[in-house]
Amino acid sequence: MALHIAADALFGAVVMLATEVPDEKTLALGEHTARYGVGALYMVRLLRTMAALMEIRGEMLWDDGQIHEWDPTRPGCPYSPFSGYLDEFLSAARNPLYGDEIMDLAETVSVKGRKYAVGIKVAGQSIYVQDGFTQLLCENLRENCIPVVLKVAPKKVNEMFKTLGIAGENIPDPLPRSFSTSEAGRIERVMRGEPEPPADSNTGGAGWIVEGKHPEVLRTLFMDFKQSLDPYFPDTITPLTDHEITELDARGLWFDWTQPPRPGEFGDIEDDEDSDEDRPPSNRGSRAGLSSPREALDAIKRLSNA
């Protein structure tokens, strides 16, 4: 995830990150994103913003005065690519309060987001994307994503990629048995792309080989995450445009997402000025528990007085 966030940031995207539970690594990455937060509530707010951005960008005029779908080769785009990272996604999608909306919005963004350069990146502890995902979201992940998987159990590499729907000819060779520095030269061989000596188990420590022009960056990020990440990110974080922020604010979506739920954000607005004692009982509450005509008459009188 660090590699992808760094790549997106260097590409000039606005990157935002939400995680279901806090940890040291996501906190460090969050310092290099436009917005970072923890919890299912934060994640659903990020997804609502991503869905609204698709609508907003669908009406923004390009330099030629026309509306276009995003194309990195076409000049005059009025906005920058956007990447929303969702860590521990399935855990958040099972949240009793916000889980259903998280899954629905993620599905929507996965279907339409690329038209507006709005990308969704989900992360979790399991490779089995069908475990808890809707069928449509699962299909979109398989069709539109490049899976990056670490900590694969021994002898599970081929099975993992088949599960992800990867064709056999596209399944990469397994990585070396270990990245330990105890065997001199191993890391250097990997970074140079040289093959490892044959092994009886033929197992790998990761399911996807990442190639790059600067292997020392990969090595540093994987081997010592606790060091400063500053050298691998741009000095300036790409923001949303003023127009996008204005439109998001008009929709009630641009605020501090760490706040508790706001009145009306997830349902009917309650009048905070009325206490429970002063608020008239609902019809359902008035009918419940009535066991005699006398009690029913008293209930009608109370409603009439209210």
C-alpha positions in Angstrom: 0.0 0.0 0.0 2.9 2.3 0.7 4.3 1.7 -2.8 0.9 2.4 -4.4 0.2 5.6 -2.4 3.7 6.9 -3.2 3.2 6.1 -6.9 -0.2 7.9 -6.9 1.2 10.9 -5.1 4.2 11.2 -7.5 1.8 10.9 -10.4 -0.1 13.9 -9.1 -3.2 12.3 -7.7 -5.1 13.4 -4.4 -4.7 10.6 -2.3 -7.0 9.9 0.8 -6.7 7.0 3.2 -9.3 5.4 5.6 -8.7 2.4 7.7 -11.0 0.5 9.9 -8.6 0.3 12.8 -5.5 2.4 13.5 -2.0 1.1 13.3 1.5 2.5 13.0 2.0 2.0 9.3 -1.3 3.6 8.1 -0.7 6.5 10.5 2.7 7.1 8.9 1.2 6.9 5.4 -1.6 9.2 6.4 0.9 12.0 6.9 1.5 11.9 3.1 -2.1 12.0 2.0 -4.7 14.8 1.7 -6.9 13.2 4.3 -6.5 10.2 6.7 -8.9 8.8 9.2 -9.9 5.8 11.2 -13.2 3.9 11.5 -16.2 2.8 9.5 -17.8 6.3 9.9 -14.7 7.9 8.4 -14.7 5.4 5.5 -18.3 5.9 4.6 -17.8 9.7 4.5 -14.8 9.2 2.2 -16.9 7.0 -0.1 -19.7 9.4 -0.1 -17.3 12.1 -1.2 -15.9 9.8 -3.9 -19.3 9.1 -5.3 -20.2 12.8 -5.3 -16.9 13.6 -7.1 -18.0 11.5 -9.9 -21.2 13.5 -10.3 -19.3 16.8 -9.9 -16.5 15.9 -12.4 -19.1 14.7 -14.9 -20.3 18.3 -15.2 -16.9 20.0 -15.2 -15.8 21.6 -18.5 -12.4 20.9 -20.0 -10.2 23.5 -21.6 -12.1 23.1 -24.9 -15.4 24.0 -23.3 -16.7 20.4 -23.6 -17.4 17.6 -21.2 -15.2 14.5 -21.5 -14.6 11.2 -19.7 -11.1 11.2 -18.1 -8.3 10.3 -20.5 -4.7 10.8 -19.4 -3.7 11.5 -23.0 -6.2 14.2 -23.6 -5.0 17.8 -22.7 -7.1 20.2 -20.7 -8.5 18.1 -17.9 -9.9 20.4 -15.1 -9.2 18.0 -12.2 -6.5 15.6 -11.0 -6.8 11.8 -10.6 -8.1 10.7 -7.2 -7.3 7.6 -5.3 -9.2 6.5 -2.2 -7.5 3.8 -0.1 -9.7 1.6 2.1 -7.7 -0.5 4.6 -9.3 -3.4 6.4 -12.2 -2.9 4.0 -14.2 -6.1 4.8 -14.1 -5.4 8.5 -15.6 -2.0 7.9 -18.2 -3.4 5.5 -19.5 -5.6 8.3 -20.0 -2.6 10.6 -23.6 -2.8 11.9 -24.2 0.9 11.4 -22.3 1.8 8.2 -21.3 -1.5 6.6 -24.2 -1.8 4.1 -23.6 1.8 2.7 -19.8 1.2 2.6 -20.3 -1.9 0.4 -22.9 -0.2 -1.8 -20.8 2.9 -2.4 -17.6 0.9 -3.0 -19.5 -1.0 -5.7 -20.8 2.2 -7.3 -17.3 3.7 -7.4 -15.8 0.5 -8.8 -18.3 0.5 -11.7 -18.1 4.2 -12.7 -15.1 5.7 -11.1 -12.6 5.3 -13.9 -14.7 7.6 -16.1 -13.9 10.5 -13.8 -10.4 9.4 -12.6 -11.8 8.3 -9.2 -10.0 5.1 -8.2 -10.8 2.8 -5.3 -8.1 0.7 -3.7 -9.2 -1.9 -1.1 -6.9 -3.7 1.3 -7.3 -6.5 3.8 -5.9 -9.7 5.3 -7.5 -12.1 2.9 -7.0 -12.8 -0.8 -10.4 -14.3 -1.2 -12.3 -11.3 -2.6 -15.5 -13.3 -2.9 -15.6 -13.6 0.9 -18.0 -10.9 1.9 -17.9 -8.8 -1.3 -20.9 -8.4 -3.5 -20.7 -10.2 -6.8 -20.5 -7.0 -8.8 -17.7 -5.6 -6.7 -15.9 -8.9 -6.9 -16.1 -8.9 -10.7 -14.9 -5.3 -10.9 -11.9 -6.0 -8.7 -11.0 -9.0 -10.8 -11.4 -7.2 -14.1 -9.9 -3.8 -13.2 -7.3 -4.4 -10.5 -3.7 -5.5 -10.2 -3.6 -7.6 -7.0 -0.7 -7.1 -4.7 -0.5 -9.8 -2.1 2.0 -10.4 0.7 2.4 -13.2 3.3 1.1 -16.1 1.2 1.1 -19.5 2.9 3.5 -22.0 1.4 2.4 -23.8 -1.8 -0.5 -21.4 -2.1 0.8 -19.1 -4.9 -0.9 -20.8 -7.8 -4.1 -21.4 -5.9 -4.2 -17.7 -4.9 -4.0 -16.4 -8.4 -6.5 -18.8 -9.7 -8.9 -17.6 -6.9 -8.3 -14.1 -8.1 -9.3 -15.0 -11.6 -5.8 -14.6 -13.1 -5.2 -16.6 -16.3 -2.5 -19.2 -16.0 -0.2 -17.6 -18.5 -0.2 -14.4 -16.4 0.6 -16.0 -13.0 4.1 -14.8 -12.0 6.8 -17.0 -10.8 7.0 -17.2 -7.0 9.4 -14.9 -5.1 12.3 -16.2 -3.2 11.7 -18.2 0.0 12.9 -15.4 2.1 14.1 -11.8 2.1 16.4 -12.4 5.0 19.9 -10.8 4.8 21.4 -13.8 6.5 22.3 -15.3 3.0 24.6 -12.8 1.4 23.6 -11.6 -2.0 20.0 -12.8 -2.0 18.3 -9.4 -1.8 20.7 -8.0 -4.5 19.8 -10.9 -6.8 16.1 -10.3 -6.4 16.5 -6.6 -7.1 18.5 -7.3 -10.2 15.9 -9.6 -11.4 18.2 -12.7 -11.3 16.6 -16.1 -10.6 17.0 -17.8 -7.3 18.6 -21.2 -7.0 15.9 -24.0 -7.3 14.2 -25.0 -4.1 12.3 -28.2 -3.3 9.3 -26.4 -1.9 9.1 -23.8 -4.7 7.1 -21.5 -2.4 7.0 -17.7 -2.4 6.7 -15.0 0.2 4.5 -12.8 -2.0 2.1 -13.3 -4.8 3.0 -10.5 -7.2 6.4 -9.3 -8.4 6.8 -5.6 -8.3 9.4 -4.3 -10.8 10.8 -0.8 -10.8 13.6 1.4 -12.0 14.8 2.2 -8.4 14.9 -1.1 -6.5 16.5 0.5 -3.5 13.1 2.3 -2.8 11.3 -1.1 -2.7 13.9 -2.6 -0.5 13.8 0.3 2.0 10.0 0.4 2.2 9.7 -3.4 2.7 12.7 -3.9 5.0 12.5 -0.8 7.3 9.1 0.9 7.2 9.7 2.8 10.4 12.2 5.1 8.9 11.0 8.5 7.4 9.0 8.1 4.3 9.6 11.7 3.3 12.1 11.0 0.5 9.7 8.8 -1.4 6.8 11.3 -1.6 6.4 14.7 -3.3 6.8 17.8 -1.3 3.3 19.0 -2.1 0.1 17.0 -1.8 -2.2 17.5 -4.7 -5.5 19.0 -3.5 -9.0 19.0 -4.9 -9.9 22.0 -7.0 -11.7 25.0 -5.4 -14.8 24.1 -7.6 -14.8 20.5 -6.3 -14.5 21.6 -2.7 -17.3 24.2 -3.1 -19.6 21.6 -4.6 -18.8 19.1 -1.9 -19.5 21.7 0.7 -22.8 22.5 -0.9 -23.7 18.8 -0.6 -22.8 18.8 3.1 -19.8 16.5 2.5 -16.8 18.7 3.1 -16.1 18.9 6.8 -14.0 17.3 9.5 -14.8 13.6 9.0 -13.6 12.7 12.5 -16.6 14.4 14.1 -19.5 12.3 15.5 -22.5 11.8 13.2 -24.1 15.2 12.5 -27.9 15.8 12.6 -29.5 14.5 9.5 -26.4 12.9 8.1 -27.6 9.3 8.4 -31.4 9.8 8.8 -34.1 12.1 10.0 -33.2 15.3 11.8 -34.2 15.2 15.5 -35.1 18.4 17.3 -32.5 18.7 20.0 -34.5 21.5 21.7 -37.3 19.0 22.7 -36.4 16.8 25.6 -37.7 13.2 25.8 -40.3 14.3 28.3 -41.6 17.1 26.2 -41.6 15.2 22.9 -45.1 13.8 22.1 -45.2 10.0 22.0 -45.4 8.3 18.6 -48.5 6.6 17.4 -46.8 3.3 17.7 -45.8 3.9 21.3 -49.3 5.1 22.1 -51.0 1.9 20.9 -48.4 -0.4 22.5 -49.4 -2.0 25.8 -53.0 -0.8 25.8 -55.1 -3.4 27.6 -58.4 -1.6 28.2 -60.8 1.0 26.7 -59.9 3.3 29.6 -56.2 3.2 28.8 -57.0 3.9 25.2 -59.1 6.9 26.1 -56.4 8.3 28.3 -53.9 7.9 25.5 -56.1 9.8 23.1 -56.5 12.6 25.6 -52.7 12.9 26.0 -52.3 13.1 22.3 -55.0 15.7 22.0 -53.3 17.8 24.8 -50.0 17.5 23.0 
